[in-house]
């Protein structure tokens, strides 16, 4: 059944204004100001009538040289990854200590394994039992039979070790070489977000988290609605969390702009009070989002391999219904009457579609991996002495010891970069890149005035496979490599 969103009809004109693509002059002004604010002197953004926006070199770059470090507009850590990695919720740096990172991961993994085991036992309690029921006599055997594959490669630590790692009573050898900022809790007390510094905590609070915090100080009804929204996103698609941040950020920007505007008016009219919707201010608050290329999510999402083309219409309707369900939950939690157009299904669909087309994987290497590699590179007898302590912990972590922080984010400058199957740049994390910023490195020499391109797909794939993958982005590549390889 087609979802019906009343805001779509009552605010049709404002929605149309929000979705009107910015003019070339507006694009030029926005990116000029953004590049100036970030002191990115080596690049510029240009608009082409055929290709849209593009990133160009304003000077020569050498092979391997840093082209760009781009701060994300919004980003989220994947929900399941939060079990393995504790990072700053704003800049995504690892926080705490080597000991705390390891202890926390082992503790949460143990809880997850126990829950998974309990579910396995419950699901197999019928006629097709594949493992024993848990009782005092055969619990150990049942755990072994029901454990996941990853659990089979792990060796439990003696009782109390995990707790000692988490509370700081156990210090691992050489861990001081891998220091991290202490974990600072959310100022709203939600217990879900932590930060590497007060500046990150304050920046996240001001940009979006003050509307999305589920701390005890928040309104109970709003907190319950937010928890339902987050649960739905975690169970379906965490791209909804990214959309929630974008909408919350726009609302908070609007309120700041309105406060400044009202303050100016009060200087001349002491009786001036305004609670009315101000479209020009909303358009200004929306500007960072307006710059991203957009299509409705249910129109641009790639058709899964297991969905037949004859079922495409039904599939896209299901995606639209899923977005509508998420939007209703978010609306209950953070609705602002003055920003009502943001809660239309059309706007929500375009925001998610923008992320679908422009997002970049958010990856931050784990210092835990670096730590164990460092121990492995020690020379005797220091290595043997250290491994007496670290090897049992490494065995307990199993093959997953090197899991990095993973998420998805929207980067305003990186999103301007066009595709080429023979790119001159790539996203690449260097050893010194410890946060979630997008880092773009030159693959070869780039001349001043040349467009800087990256590959959206694996450029080593055969021609037809590359074209099939790029179809998800809505275009057929005509780069020199494709022209040369086309049959």
MARGUMAR-663239 format. One record per residue: x, y, z of N, C-alpha, C in turn; residue in one letter. Coordinates in steps of 0.05 Angstrom, whole numbers, padded with zeros to 5 digits, always signed. Layout:
REM residues N
XYZXYZXYZa ...
This chain:
REM residues 487
+00017-00024+00000+00000+00000+00000+00018+00025+00000x +00011+00044-00017+00026+00068-00019+00025+00085+00007x +00049+00090+00019+00049+00106+00044+00039+00135+00038x +00023+00145+00056+00012+00172+00053+00024+00190+00075x +00037+00211+00066+00049+00230+00085+00036+00257+00081x +00018+00265+00100+00003+00291+00096+00021+00315+00092x +00045+00315+00104+00063+00338+00101+00070+00343+00072x +00071+00321+00057+00078+00323+00029+00059+00341+00013x +00034+00342+00021+00015+00359+00006+00012+00386+00019x +00013+00388+00046+00009+00414+00059+00034+00432+00057x +00057+00419+00053+00082+00435+00051+00096+00431+00024x +00080+00425+00003+00091+00418-00023+00109+00440-00034x +00101+00465-00031+00117+00487-00042+00145+00489-00028x +00144+00487-00001+00170+00489+00014+00188+00465+00008x +00175+00441+00005+00191+00417-00002+00204+00421-00029x +00189+00432-00048+00201+00437-00074+00224+00456-00073x +00222+00476-00056+00244+00495-00053+00269+00482-00041x +00264+00464-00021+00286+00450-00009+00301+00432-00028x +00285+00420-00046+00297+00400-00065+00306+00413-00091x +00302+00439-00094+00313+00452-00118+00343+00452-00118x +00356+00441-00138+00386+00441-00138+00397+00469-00136x +00419+00472-00122+00431+00499-00120+00442+00508-00147x +00442+00533-00152+00452+00544-00177+00482+00542-00177x +00495+00544-00201+00524+00543-00203+00537+00565-00185x +00524+00588-00184+00535+00610-00167+00534+00602-00137x +00512+00590-00129+00509+00581-00101+00530+00560-00094x +00533+00541-00113+00554+00520-00110+00581+00532-00107x +00588+00551-00124+00614+00563-00124+00619+00577-00097x +00599+00592-00088+00601+00607-00063+00605+00589-00039x +00588+00567-00038+00589+00549-00016+00616+00535-00014x +00625+00524-00036+00650+00509-00035+00675+00527-00032x +00673+00551-00042+00695+00570-00038+00697+00576-00008x +00675+00581+00005+00675+00586+00034+00685+00562+00050x +00676+00538+00041+00683+00514+00055+00713+00508+00053x +00724+00511+00029+00752+00507+00024+00769+00527+00039x +00760+00552+00040+00774+00573+00055+00774+00567+00085x +00751+00559+00095+00749+00554+00124+00767+00530+00132x +00770+00511+00114+00786+00487+00120+00815+00490+00110x +00821+00513+00099+00848+00519+00089+00858+00498+00069x +00840+00490+00051+00847+00471+00030+00855+00487+00005x +00880+00495+00004+00889+00513-00017+00896+00499-00043x +00899+00472-00042+00908+00458-00066+00886+00447-00084x +00861+00452-00076+00839+00441-00092+00817+00461-00096x +00800+00456-00115+00777+00473-00120+00754+00456-00130x +00730+00466-00127+00706+00451-00137+00695+00467-00160x +00691+00453-00183+00679+00466-00206+00654+00450-00215x +00636+00465-00228+00611+00452-00238+00612+00450-00268x +00604+00426-00277+00602+00421-00306+00574+00413-00312x +00563+00424-00334+00535+00419-00341+00529+00390-00346x +00549+00375-00355+00545+00347-00362+00552+00329-00338x +00574+00335-00325+00584+00317-00304+00576+00326-00276x +00565+00350-00273+00559+00360-00247+00584+00371-00233x +00585+00368-00206+00608+00378-00191+00632+00360-00196x +00655+00372-00193+00680+00357-00194+00701+00371-00178x +00721+00355-00169+00743+00366-00153+00767+00369-00171x +00780+00392-00171+00802+00397-00189+00827+00407-00173x +00850+00401-00184+00875+00409-00172+00881+00438-00177x +00886+00453-00155+00893+00481-00158+00924+00485-00158x +00938+00462-00155+00967+00462-00157+00976+00434-00165x +01001+00430-00170+01011+00403-00177+01013+00386-00152x +01007+00360-00155+01011+00341-00133+01029+00319-00142x +01047+00310-00124+01064+00287-00130+01051+00261-00123x +01060+00239-00135+01050+00213-00128+01054+00208-00098x +01033+00198-00085+01034+00192-00057+01029+00216-00039x +01025+00240-00050+01021+00264-00034+00992+00265-00025x +00988+00277-00001+00962+00281+00010+00947+00302-00007x +00924+00295-00018+00908+00314-00033+00888+00328-00016x +00876+00313+00002+00853+00323+00017+00849+00307+00043x +00843+00321+00064+00832+00309+00089+00805+00323+00093x +00784+00308+00091+00757+00319+00090+00742+00312+00116x +00733+00332+00130+00716+00327+00154+00688+00318+00145x +00678+00299+00159+00651+00289+00152+00630+00309+00160x +00608+00310+00145+00585+00326+00152+00569+00311+00174x +00564+00286+00168+00552+00268+00188+00564+00240+00184x +00564+00225+00206+00575+00198+00204+00564+00181+00227x +00563+00155+00223+00555+00137+00244+00572+00112+00244x +00577+00101+00267+00590+00075+00270+00569+00053+00267x +00575+00032+00252+00556+00010+00249+00550-00001+00277x +00525-00007+00281+00516-00015+00308+00530-00040+00319x +00534-00060+00302+00548-00085+00311+00577-00079+00317x +00589-00060+00303+00617-00053+00306+00622-00041+00334x +00601-00030+00346+00605-00017+00372+00612-00037+00394x +00606-00063+00389+00615-00084+00408+00645-00086+00408x +00657-00084+00385+00686-00089+00382+00703-00064+00386x +00692-00040+00382+00709-00016+00382+00694+00007+00397x +00708+00018+00416+00698+00042+00430+00713+00066+00418x +00698+00083+00405+00710+00106+00392+00695+00131+00399x +00707+00154+00394+00694+00180+00398+00671+00182+00378x +00648+00189+00388+00624+00190+00372+00623+00214+00353x +00643+00231+00355+00644+00254+00337+00666+00252+00316x +00691+00246+00325+00713+00244+00306+00722+00215+00301x +00712+00196+00317+00716+00167+00313+00744+00158+00319x +00759+00173+00335+00784+00163+00346+00779+00142+00367x +00797+00123+00369+00795+00103+00391+00801+00117+00417x +00787+00109+00438+00790+00122+00464+00792+00101+00486x +00802+00110+00509+00805+00092+00532+00834+00084+00535x +00839+00058+00532+00866+00047+00534+00866+00020+00520x +00890+00009+00514+00892-00017+00502+00877-00038+00520x +00882-00036+00546+00870-00055+00564+00840-00053+00564x +00830-00028+00565+00801-00025+00565+00788-00034+00539x +00800-00027+00516+00790-00036+00491+00787-00066+00489x +00808-00080+00498+00808-00109+00498+00788-00121+00517x +00789-00111+00542+00770-00121+00563+00741-00116+00555x +00735-00093+00545+00708-00087+00538+00699-00105+00515x +00716-00109+00495+00709-00126+00473+00703-00154+00482x +00721-00165+00499+00717-00192+00508+00691-00195+00525x +00686-00175+00541+00662-00175+00558+00637-00175+00541x +00635-00156+00521+00612-00154+00505+00609-00178+00486x +00631-00188+00476+00630-00212+00459+00619-00236+00475x +00627-00237+00500+00618-00259+00517+00588-00257+00521x +00578-00233+00525+00549-00229+00528+00535-00236+00502x +00546-00228+00479+00534-00234+00453+00534-00264+00448x +00556-00278+00455+00557-00306+00450+00538-00321+00468x +00534-00311+00493+00515-00324+00511+00487-00321+00501x +00480-00297+00491+00454-00292+00480+00449-00310+00455x +00469-00311+00438+00467-00328+00414+00464-00357+00421x +00478-00365+00441+00477-00393+00450+00449-00399+00461x +00438-00380+00477+00412-00384+00488+00391-00386+00466x +00394-00369+00446+00375-00370+00423+00377-00396+00408x +00402-00406+00404+00405-00431+00390+00392-00454+00405x +00395-00454+00432+00383-00475+00448+00353-00473+00447x +00342-00449+00448+00313-00446+00448+00302-00454+00421x +00316-00447+00399+00305-00453+00373+00307-00483+00366x +00325-00497+00380+00328-00525+00374+00314-00543+00394x +00297-00532+00411+00284-00547+00432+00261-00564+00422x +00254-00562+00396+00232-00577+00384+00241-00605+00375x +00229-00615+00354+00234-00642+00345+00260-00645+00332x +00272-00623+00321+00297-00626+00306+00320-00615+00323x +00323-00625+00347+00345-00616+00364+00372-00623+00352x +00390-00603+00354+00417-00607+00344+00437-00604+00366x +00428-00596+00390+00446-00593+00412+00431-00599+00438x +00446-00604+00459+00434-00612+00485+00421-00587+00498x +00401-00592+00514+00390-00570+00530+00410-00565+00553x +00410-00540+00562+00429-00534+00583+00418-00543+00610x +00434-00558+00624+00429-00564+00652+00455-00566+00666x +00455-00571+00692+00479-00570+00707+00499-00591+00699x +00490-00613+00686+00508-00635+00680+00521-00632+00652x +00507-00620+00633+00519-00619+00606+00521-00591+00595x +00523-00570+00611+00525-00543+00602+00550-00539+00585x +00572-00550+00593+00597-00545+00579+00596-00558+00551x +00585-00582+00549+00582-00596+00524+00563-00580+00505x +00542-00570+00517+00522-00555+00501+00535-00530+00489x +00551-00516+00505+00564-00492+00496+00582-00498+00472x +00597-00520+00474+00615-00527+00453+00600-00534+00428x +00578-00548+00430+00563-00556+00406+00548-00532+00393x +00540-00513+00410+00523-00492+00399+00539-00467+00392x +00564-00465+00400+00579-00441+00396+00582-00434+00367x +00585-00409+00361+00590-00400+00333+00618-00408+00325x +00623-00406+00298+00649-00413+00288+00671-00396+00300x +00665-00370+00304+00686-00352+00315+00692-00360+00344x +00672-00370+00358+00677-00378+00386+00696-00402+00388x +00695-00419+00367+00712-00443+00368+00741-00436+00367x +00748-00413+00356+00776-00406+00353+00786-00390+00377x +00769-00386+00397+00776-00370+00420+00780-00387+00445x +00799-00379+00462+00804-00394+00486+00797-00376+00510x +00778-00384+00527+00770-00366+00549+00793-00360+00568x +00792-00336+00579+00812-00327+00599+00803-00336+00627x +00823-00338+00645+00816-00344+00672+00797-00323+00684x +00781-00331+00703+00761-00313+00715+00775-00289+00727x +00764-00266+00722+00774-00241+00734+00792-00225+00716x +00803-00238+00695+00822-00224+00678+00808-00202+00662x +00785-00208+00651+00770-00188+00635+00763-00164+00652x +00754-00169+00676+00747-00147+00694+00772-00131+00701x +00795-00144+00705+00819-00130+00712+00829-00112+00689x +00824-00122+00664+00831-00106+00641+00814-00081+00640x +00788-00084+00645+00769-00061+00643+00773-00041+00665x +00779-00050+00689+00781-00030+00711+00809-00020+00716x +00828-00028+00699+00855-00017+00701+00874-00031+00720x +00865-00052+00733+00882-00067+00752+00904-00082+00738x +00899-00090+00712+00919-00105+00697+00930-00087+00675x +00956-00083+00676+00970-00067+00655+00986-00086+00637x +00981-00084+00612+00995-00101+00593+01023-00090+00586x +01042-00106+00580+01069-00097+00574+01069-00079+00549x +01083-00057+00551+01087-00038+00528+01062-00024+00519x +01040-00026+00534+01015-00014+00525+01017+00017+00526x +01036+00027+00542+01038+00056+00544+01047+00069+00518x +01058+00053+00500+01066+00063+00474+01042+00068+00456x +01018+00059+00464+00994+00062+00448+00973+00076+00464x +00980+00099+00474+00962+00115+00491+00939+00126+00474x +00916+00128+00487+00892+00139+00474+00879+00160+00493x +00863+00178+00482+00850+00197+00499+00830+00182+00518x +00827+00192+00542+00807+00180+00560+00779+00183+00549x +00761+00164+00556+00734+00165+00546+00717+00185+00563x +00706+00205+00549+00689+00225+00562+00660+00219+00556x +00643+00215+00577+00615+00208+00572+00599+00230+00560x +00577+00223+00548+00558+00243+00537+00549+00263+00558x +00549+00289+00552+00541+00308+00572+00511+00305+00579x +00496+00292+00562+00468+00287+00568+00463+00262+00584x +00484+00247+00589+00482+00223+00605+00468+00199+00593x +00469+00197+00566+00455+00175+00553+00470+00148+00556x +00496+00149+00561+00511+00124+00564+00515+00109+00538x +00508+00122+00516+00511+00109+00490+00534+00122+00473x +00540+00146+00479+00561+00160+00464+00584+00169+00483x +00608+00166+00473+00632+00175+00488+00650+00191+00469x +00667+00206+00481+00683+00225+00465+00712+00225+00473x +00729+00235+00455+00758+00236+00461+00765+00262+00475x +00747+00282+00475+00753+00308+00487+00727+00323+00492x +00728+00343+00509+00704+00359+00513+00696+00375+00489x +00716+00382+00472+00710+00397+00448+00694+00380+00429x +00700+00354+00427+00684+00336+00410+00657+00332+00422x +00655+00329+00448+00629+00325+00461+00611+00349+00456x +00622+00373+00459+00607+00397+00455+00599+00401+00426x +00617+00395+00408+00611+00398+00379+00589+00379+00371x +00590+00354+00380+00569+00335+00373+00542+00343+00386x +00543+00353+00410+00519+00361+00423+00506+00384+00408x +00522+00403+00399+00511+00426+00385+00503+00420+00357x +00516+00400+00344+00509+00394+00316+00485+00376+00313x +00481+00357+00331+00458+00339+00328+00450+00324+00353x +00469+00317+00370+00464+00298+00392+00445+00309+00413x +00443+00335+00416+00425+00346+00436+00396+00339+00430x +00390+00334+00404+00363+00325+00397+00360+00295+00397x +00382+00281+00396+00381+00251+00393+00390+00237+00419x +00396+00252+00440+00406+00240+00465+00383+00227+00480x +00388+00203+00490+00367+00189+00506+00374+00188+00536x +00389+00208+00545+00396+00210+00573+00372+00215+00591x +00376+00210+00617+00354+00213+00636+00343+00241+00637x +00359+00261+00630+00349+00289+00631+00331+00296+00608x +00329+00278+00587+00312+00284+00565+00283+00277+00572x +00265+00288+00556+00236+00283+00561+00230+00253+00558x +00216+00241+00577+00211+00212+00577+00198+00202+00551x +00178+00217+00541+00164+00209+00517+00183+00210+00493x +00199+00231+00492+00218+00234+00469+00239+00212+00471x +00248+00206+00495+00268+00186+00499+00258+00159+00490x +00234+00152+00497+00222+00127+00489+00219+00125+00458x +00211+00148+00446+00209+00148+00417+00236+00145+00403x +00256+00158+00414+00283+00156+00403+00294+00127+00405x +00288+00114+00427+00297+00087+00431+00283+00068+00410x +00258+00073+00405+00244+00057+00385+00255+00062+00357x +00261+00088+00351+00272+00094+00325+00299+00081+00321x +00316+00083+00342+00343+00071+00340+00342+00041+00338x +00324+00028+00352+00320-00001+00351+00312-00009+00323x +00294+00006+00311+00284+00000+00284+00307+00003+00264x +00323+00024+00267+00346+00029+00249+00367+00007+00252x +00373-00001+00276+00392-00023+00280+00383-00049+00269x +00357-00054+00269+00346-00079+00259+00341-00079+00229x +00341-00055+00217+00335-00054+00188+00358-00042+00172x +00365-00017+00176+00386-00004+00161+00396+00020+00176x +00421+00020+00184+00431+00042+00201+00436+00068+00184x +00429+00067+00159+00430+00092+00143+00409+00111+00153x +00388+00101+00167+00368+00118+00179+00380+00135+00202x +00400+00124+00216+00413+00140+00237+00428+00163+00225x +00439+00159+00201+00453+00181+00187+00433+00203+00179x +00410+00194+00169+00389+00213+00162+00379+00229+00186x +00376+00215+00208+00367+00229+00233+00387+00250+00241x +00413+00245+00238+00433+00265+00244+00431+00289+00225x +00426+00283+00200+00424+00305+00180+00400+00323+00187x +00377+00311+00193+00353+00327+00200+00357+00342+00226x +00368+00329+00246+00373+00342+00272+00392+00365+00269x +00413+00361+00253+00432+00382+00248+00419+00406+00235x +00402+00401+00216+00388+00423+00202+00369+00438+00221x +00355+00423+00238+00337+00436+00257+00353+00454+00276x +00375+00444+00286+00391+00460+00305+00404+00484+00291x +00413+00480+00266+00423+00503+00251+00401+00524+00247x +00377+00515+00241+00355+00534+00237+00350+00550+00263x +00350+00536+00286+00345+00550+00311+00366+00571+00317x +00391+00564+00311+00413+00584+00315+00409+00608+00297x +00404+00603+00272+00400+00625+00253+00376+00642+00261x +00355+00629+00270+00331+00644+00278+00337+00661+00303x +00352+00650+00322+00359+00665+00346+00375+00690+00340x +00394+00687+00321+00410+00710+00313+00392+00731+00299x +00375+00721+00281+00357+00739+00267+00338+00754+00286x +00328+00739+00305+00309+00752+00324+00323+00772+00342x +00348+00766+00349+00364+00784+00365+00368+00811+00350x +00373+00809+00324+00377+00833+00308+00351+00849+00306x +00328+00835+00304+00303+00849+00302+00295+00863+00328x +00302+00850+00350+00295+00861+00377+00309+00887+00382x +00333+00890+00369+00348+00915+00373+00331+00939+00364x +00314+00934+00344+00298+00956+00332+00269+00955+00341x +00260+00932+00351+00232+00929+00360+00231+00911+00384x +00229+00922+00408+00230+00907+00433+00207+00887+00436x +00185+00892+00422+00162+00875+00424+00162+00852+00403x +00184+00850+00388+00185+00831+00366+00189+00802+00378x +00169+00785+00373+00170+00757+00380+00161+00741+00356x +00175+00720+00349+00167+00704+00326+00168+00675+00332x +00146+00661+00327+00144+00632+00329+00136+00620+00303x +00139+00636+00282+00130+00627+00256+00152+00615+00239x +00144+00597+00221+00162+00584+00203+00176+00605+00185x +00202+00603+00182+00217+00622+00166+00232+00606+00145x +00220+00605+00121+00232+00589+00099+00260+00597+00091x +00266+00623+00088+00293+00630+00081+00314+00620+00100x +00307+00621+00126+00326+00611+00146+00329+00581+00145x +00306+00567+00139+00307+00538+00137+00324+00530+00113x +00321+00545+00091+00338+00539+00067+00367+00544+00073x +00373+00564+00089+00401+00569+00096+00412+00547+00114x +00396+00538+00133+00404+00516+00151+00407+00490+00135x +00392+00486+00114+00392+00462+00098+00415+00462+00078x +00428+00485+00074+00447+00488+00052+00468+00466+00051x +00481+00458+00073+00502+00437+00071+00490+00411+00059x +00465+00404+00066+00453+00380+00055+00445+00384+00026x +00437+00409+00020+00427+00414-00008+00448+00410-00029x +00474+00411-00020+00496+00410-00040+00500+00381-00050x +00491+00361-00035+00495+00334-00044+00476+00325-00066x +00486+00309-00085+00469+00299-00106+00448+00280-00094x +00423+00283-00102+00402+00268-00089+00383+00255-00109x +00375+00231-00102+00352+00217-00114+00337+00203-00092x +00312+00198-00096+00297+00184-00075+00309+00156-00070x +00311+00148-00045+00324+00123-00038+00311+00099-00052x +00285+00098-00053+00272+00075-00065+00274+00074-00095x +00283+00097-00107+00287+00098-00136+00316+00090-00143x +00335+00097-00125+00363+00093-00133+00376+00069-00120x +00364+00057-00100+00377+00034-00088+00379+00011-00108x +00402-00003-00108+00406-00024-00127+00388-00048-00121x +00379-00061-00142+00362-00084-00140+00379-00108-00131x +00373-00120-00108+00389-00143-00099+00389-00166-00119x +00410-00181-00118+00413-00204-00137+00391-00224-00135x +00380-00227-00110+00360-00247-00106+00331-00237-00111x +00329-00213-00122+00302-00202-00129+00300-00202-00159x +00280-00216-00170+00276-00217-00199+00266-00190-00209x +00273-00184-00233+00266-00158-00245+00235-00154-00246x +00221-00176-00248+00192-00175-00249+00180-00166-00222x +00196-00168-00201+00187-00160-00174+00199-00133-00166x +00211-00119-00185+00225-00094-00178+00206-00074-00166x +00182-00070-00177+00163-00050-00168+00155-00056-00139x +00150-00082-00133+00143-00090-00106+00166-00085-00087x +00190-00091-00095+00214-00087-00078+00217-00057-00072x +00214-00040-00091+00218-00011-00087+00195+00000-00069x +00172-00011-00071+00150-00003-00053+00156-00011-00025x +00168-00035-00021+00175-00043+00006+00196-00025+00018x +00215-00016+00002+00235+00002+00011+00223+00029+00019x +00204+00038+00003+00190+00063+00010+00174+00061+00036x +00161+00038+00039+00146+00034+00064+00164+00032+00088x +00188+00021+00084+00208+00019+00106+00217+00047+00114x +00222+00064+00094+00230+00091+00100+00208+00107+00114x +00183+00102+00106+00160+00116+00118+00158+00107+00147x +00161+00081+00153+00160+00071+00180+00181+00084+00198x +00206+00086+00187+00227+00099+00201+00222+00129+00206x +00211+00142+00186+00205+00171+00188+00185+00176+00210x +00164+00160+00211+00144+00164+00231+00155+00162+00260x +00173+00143+00263+00186+00140+00290+00204+00164+00296x +00218+00173+00276+00235+00197+00280+00219+00222+00285x +00197+00225+00271+00180+00248+00274+00169+00249+00302x +00161+00226+00313+00151+00225+00341+00172+00235+00361x +00197+00230+00354+00219+00236+00373+00229+00265+00371x +00232+00276+00347+00245+00302+00345+00230+00323+00328x +00204+00319+00324+00189+00337+00307+00190+00366+00316x +00194+00384+00297+00194+00413+00302+00175+00425+00281x +00154+00437+00291+00133+00448+00273+00145+00468+00253x +00164+00484+00262+00175+00504+00244+00193+00492+00222x +00201+00467+00226+00217+00453+00206+00202+00430+00194x +00175+00433+00194+00158+00411+00185+00164+00399+00158x +00173+00415+00138+00179+00402+00112+00200+00381+00113x +00218+00383+00133+00239+00362+00135+00228+00335+00142x +00204+00334+00152+00192+00308+00160+00173+00297+00139x +00175+00307+00115+00160+00295+00093+00175+00271+00082x +00160+00252+00072+00173+00228+00061+00190+00234+00037x +00183+00254+00022+00199+00262-00001+00227+00272+00007x +00228+00289+00028+00253+00299+00038+00269+00276+00050x +00256+00259+00066+00270+00237+00080+00282+00218+00059x +00266+00212+00038+00275+00194+00017+00299+00205+00002x +00299+00232-00003+00321+00244-00017+00347+00245+00001x +00343+00250+00027+00367+00250+00044+00380+00222+00044x +00364+00201+00048+00375+00174+00048+00387+00167+00021x +00373+00176+00000+00384+00171-00027+00411+00185-00031x +00414+00209-00020+00439+00223-00022+00461+00207-00009x +00455+00195+00014+00475+00179+00028+00481+00153+00013x +00460+00142+00001+00464+00118-00015+00483+00122-00038x +00481+00146-00051+00497+00152-00074+00524+00164-00068x +00527+00176-00044+00551+00192-00039+00566+00184-00014x +00557+00164+00001+00570+00158+00026+00597+00144+00021x +00614+00147+00040+00640+00134+00039+00644+00117+00064x +00655+00093+00061+00660+00077+00084+00677+00092+00104x +00670+00091+00129+00685+00103+00151+00702+00081+00164x +00728+00083+00162+00745+00062+00172+00768+00075+00188x +00772+00066+00213+00794+00075+00229+00808+00050+00240x +00834+00048+00234+00849+00024+00242+00850+00022+00273x +00850-00003+00282+00850-00008+00311+00878-00007+00323x +00881+00008+00345+00907+00007+00359+00912-00020+00372x +00891-00036+00376+00895-00063+00388+00911-00080+00368x +00905-00078+00343+00920-00092+00323+00949-00083+00323x +00953-00057+00323+00981-00046+00324+00996-00056+00348x +00982-00058+00371+00994-00067+00396+01005-00095+00393x +00988-00113+00384+00997-00141+00382+01018-00145+00361x +01017-00129+00339+01039-00130+00319+01065-00120+00331x +01063-00100+00348+01087-00090+00362+01099-00112+00380x +01082-00125+00395+01092-00147+00413+01105-00169+00396x +01093-00175+00373+01104-00196+00356+01131-00189+00345x +01136-00163+00342+01162-00154+00330+01184-00150+00351x +01177-00154+00376+01198-00151+00397+01219-00173+00394x +01242-00167+00404+01264-00187+00402+01266-00202+00429x +01277-00226+00428+01281-00242+00452+01302-00228+00470x +01299-00231+00497+01279-00246+00511+01254-00229+00518x +01254-00203+00510+01232-00186+00517+01205-00197+00505x +01207-00208+00481+01183-00218+00468+01171-00241+00484x +01188-00261+00492+01178-00284+00507+01165-00275+00533x +01178-00256+00546+01167-00246+00572+01140-00232+00568x +01138-00216+00547+01112-00202+00542+01090-00222+00534x +01097-00242+00517+01077-00260+00507+01066-00279+00528x +01080-00282+00550+01069-00298+00572+01043-00285+00582x +01041-00259+00580+01017-00244+00588+00998-00240+00565x +01009-00232+00542+00992-00224+00519+00981-00248+00503x +00995-00270+00502+00986-00292+00484+00959-00303+00493x +00954-00308+00519+00928-00318+00527+00905-00298+00519x +00912-00272+00521+00892-00252+00513+00887-00252+00483x +00908-00255+00468+00905-00257+00439+00889-00282+00431x +00894-00304+00445+00879-00329+00440+00849-00325+00447x +00844-00310+00467+00816-00305+00475+00802-00287+00454x +00817-00268+00443+00805-00251+00422+00800-00267+00396x +00818-00286+00391+00815-00303+00367+00822-00287+00342x +00811-00295+00319+00818-00283+00294+00807-00254+00291x +00790-00246+00310+00777-00220+00308+00793-00198+00322x +00818-00203+00330+00832-00184+00347+00837-00158+00332x +00838-00159+00305+00846-00135+00290+00822-00119+00279x +00798-00123+00289+00775-00109+00278+00778-00079+00281x +00774-00065+00259+00776-00035+00260+00748-00023+00264x +00748+00003+00269+00723+00018+00271+00711+00020+00243x +00686+00013+00240+00673+00014+00214+00646+00029+00216x +00641+00044+00196+00616+00059+00195+00611+00070+00167x +00594+00090+00166+00589+00103+00140+00586+00133+00146x +00594+00149+00127+00594+00178+00131+00590+00193+00104x +00582+00218+00107+00580+00235+00083+00601+00257+00086x +00618+00259+00066+00639+00279+00066+00633+00300+00043x +00630+00325+00050+00622+00345+00031+00640+00349+00007x +00666+00347+00011+00685+00351-00011+00690+00324-00026x +00694+00303-00011+00698+00277-00024+00674+00270-00042x +00650+00278-00033+00626+00271-00049+00625+00286-00076x +00642+00306-00079+00644+00320-00105+00662+00306-00125x +00676+00286-00116+00696+00273-00133+00682+00253-00152x +00688+00256-00178+00676+00239-00198+00692+00213-00201x +00680+00194-00214+00692+00167-00217+00709+00165-00243x +00729+00148-00241+00744+00139-00264+00754+00111-00258x +00754+00094-00278+00765+00067-00275+00795+00067-00276x +00807+00090-00283+00836+00094-00280+00840+00120-00265x +00834+00119-00239+00834+00144-00223+00863+00154-00218x +00865+00179-00211+00891+00191-00204+00893+00195-00174x +00873+00186-00158+00873+00189-00129+00857+00166-00117x +00860+00162-00091+00844+00142-00077+00842+00149-00048x +00821+00139-00035+00818+00141-00006+00838+00122+00007x +00854+00132+00025+00875+00115+00037+00882+00125+00064x +00882+00107+00084+00890+00115+00111+00920+00110+00116x +00933+00132+00123+00962+00129+00130+00964+00123+00160x +00988+00116+00168+00993+00108+00196+00985+00131+00215x +00989+00156+00206+00983+00178+00224+00954+00187+00224x +00937+00174+00207+00909+00181+00206+00893+00165+00226x +00888+00177+00249+00876+00163+00272+00846+00169+00276x +00834+00185+00258+00806+00191+00263+00790+00185+00237x +00765+00194+00237+00747+00186+00215+00747+00204+00191x +00765+00223+00190+00766+00240+00166+00772+00224+00141x +00761+00233+00118+00768+00220+00093+00795+00230+00084x +00813+00212+00077+00840+00219+00069+00843+00211+00040x +00849+00230+00022+00853+00224-00006+00882+00228-00014x +00894+00208-00026+00922+00208-00033+00925+00206-00064x +00944+00220-00075+00950+00219-00104+00962+00193-00111x +00950+00179-00132+00961+00154-00141+00984+00158-00161x +00984+00182-00173+01005+00189-00192+01008+00220-00192x +01025+00230-00207+01028+00259-00209+01002+00271-00220x +00993+00293-00207+00968+00307-00216+00976+00335-00223x +00970+00344-00246+00977+00371-00255+00956+00392-00247x +00964+00416-00243+00946+00438-00237+00925+00440-00258x +00899+00441-00250+00877+00443-00269+00865+00416-00276x +00878+00394-00269+00868+00368-00275+00847+00359-00255x +00826+00345-00265+00806+00336-00247+00817+00313-00230x +00810+00313-00204+00819+00292-00186+00796+00272-00184x +00802+00247-00191+00782+00226-00192+00789+00203-00174x +00769+00189-00165+00772+00164-00150+00756+00143-00164x +00759+00118-00157+00743+00096-00168+00721+00089-00148x +00696+00088-00157+00674+00080-00140+00673+00049-00137x +00687+00035-00154+00686+00006-00154+00715-00005-00156x +00718-00031-00155+00745-00043-00158+00753-00040-00187x +00772-00023-00192+00780-00017-00220+00794-00041-00234x +00801-00061-00219+00814-00085-00230+00794-00105-00241x +00768-00100-00236+00748-00118-00247+00747-00116-00277x +00737-00138-00290+00733-00136-00319+00713-00114-00327x +00714-00106-00352+00698-00084-00361+00668-00087-00354x +00657-00110-00361+00628-00113-00357+00620-00113-00328x +00637-00124-00311+00632-00124-00282+00633-00096-00271x +00652-00080-00280+00654-00053-00271+00629-00037-00279x +00620-00041-00304+00597-00026-00313+00572-00035-00298x +00570-00061-00292+00547-00070-00277+00546-00058-00249x +00570-00056-00236+00571-00044-00209+00565-00015-00210x +00574-00001-00231+00570+00028-00233+00541+00035-00240x +00526+00015-00250+00498+00020-00257+00483+00028-00231x +00492+00018-00208+00479+00026-00183+00481+00056-00178x +00501+00069-00190+00504+00098-00187+00489+00113-00208x +00477+00099-00227+00460+00112-00247+00474+00123-00271x +00498+00112-00277+00512+00121-00302+00529+00098-00313x +00536+00101-00339+00554+00083-00352+00580+00098-00357x +00601+00085-00347+00627+00099-00348+00638+00100-00376x +00649+00124-00383+00661+00129-00409+00689+00140-00405x +00703+00130-00384+00730+00139-00380+00748+00126-00401x +00773+00136-00405+00791+00125-00426+00794+00095-00424x +00796+00085-00399+00800+00056-00396+00776+00041-00406x +00752+00050-00401+00728+00036-00409+00725+00038-00440x +00731+00061-00451+00729+00065-00480+00748+00045-00494x +00772+00042-00482+00792+00024-00494+00783-00005-00492x +00771-00012-00469+00764-00040-00464+00737-00049-00474x +00720-00029-00482+00693-00036-00490+00694-00054-00515x +00679-00076-00515+00679-00095-00538+00669-00081-00563x 
